[in-house]
Amino acid sequence: MYKVLIIGYIILISLPALGQELDPSSASNLQTITLKETLKIGLKNNRDIKKALLDETAAKYQREEIRGSGLPQLKAYGNYNNFLQVFPQAVPSGLFGPSEPGGVDVIALGVPHSLQAGVQVNQLLFSSSYLIALKAAKTSEEFYKVLSSKTEEEVIYEIAVNYLGSIQLELQKENLLANIDQLQGLKTILEAQVANDMVRKIDLNRVRVNLSTLESELENLEIGIFQSLSYLKLLMGMPMGDDISLDVAQGETDMYFGSFQISALDIQDRTDIQLLDIQKTLLNQEFRNARAAKHPSLIAFGDINRNAFSTSFDFLNQGKVWYQGSLIGLKLEVPIFDGFVSKSKAAQSKVRSRQLEEDRRLAEDAASMEYSNASKKYFNSLKTLRATEDNLSLSNEILSETKMLYKENLSPLTDLLEAESVQRSAQANYNNQLIQVQLGQVEILKATGKIRNLLL
């Protein structure tokens, strides 16, 4: 049965979009991939994950930027001044020659041209804001790591749900193909019987109508499969031109039925809760940083330079005299009053922190609701699966008996067609319920923060 299904599926995927002619050369390029393989490809190529990893890298560089501000800051500088008119200076009379007592002499001190070049170094010795910012940068880096993990979990969930949805469509197609094959065979027999006046032509027309209906359903189903696979490739980061084939047999197995266990809900296993906790830490650090703005800071500095002065621009002469200067010092800054700016920033951080506490309570309630709904859905799906399994077994028996009665002319064709319709519906319900059980398992894994177990 599986061989027939896979061959039919390969033929379908080899068809270009919307039913163009078959290209025999493309069949050899198909890749049959399992759910686990699909997830691994998606984690490697999904564009949202790549963006999240880039954010993580940017956070690392941001931490290095803040860390670098506490290292020695070295710079070279140069100054050239051309005084078109030397600034006058007023001095008490008599300093530079005889003059009237009590008067003021105005003289020009300095020369028109001066050139200075030097190197300056600054080293932060103490700053509360710097130490807190360094811790905040580390926390921010951790935040983006968890955010990347959350993005990966979302991608895993989306791929798993879409993969199982595509399998569901494939199982529906398998059921349709089997029924179409049965009706095709019945149609051939009835055509021969009508030609020999053994049955009424109306019986043949009924089969033709049913066959036409199933073929229309098949065409619509193929479009749905094409669209579902296209979205799956988008999630996986695969080129749309690549052809893939899903492991359809996986949808007909018990996947996790034997080993799947429902874990108790632990809030801390969920990345959304982890992100909120890290945001809480960041807000606390923001509050401390606002308070630290009132703390003193101490900076050491040094400067070494060379200077030249002249009445004309002759600094390139070899005999020019350069004068060396140097200094070292400490700079202490003690904030006294900033107009309550720091106090207002700290108050804002406190308000945002209280808002975040409400967000976390809401997230906890939402997580509990999600877990409860997922568990309820899973157990209901299991119960329904058993019922559909019994219905399928009963419909198969009815169809088998009706076929036998029809062959012996003890049952009309309408009974056979109805039995086939009932069996087709029972098979479709069973296939759909198999997928619903597996989707219920995925929902539980997502709710408990263990969606990565799908990769195990």
PyMOL commands that set and color helices and strands:
alter all, ss='L'
color gray80, all
select helices_A, chain A and resi 2-13+24-29+35-45+47-68+128-195+201-236+248-252+267-269+271-292+341-407+413-447+451-455
alter helices_A, ss='H'
color red, helices_A
select strands_A, chain A and resi 31-33+73-82+88-92+104-108+113-126+244-246+297-310+323-333
alter strands_A, ss='S'
color yellow, strands_A
deselect
rebuild
show_as cartoon
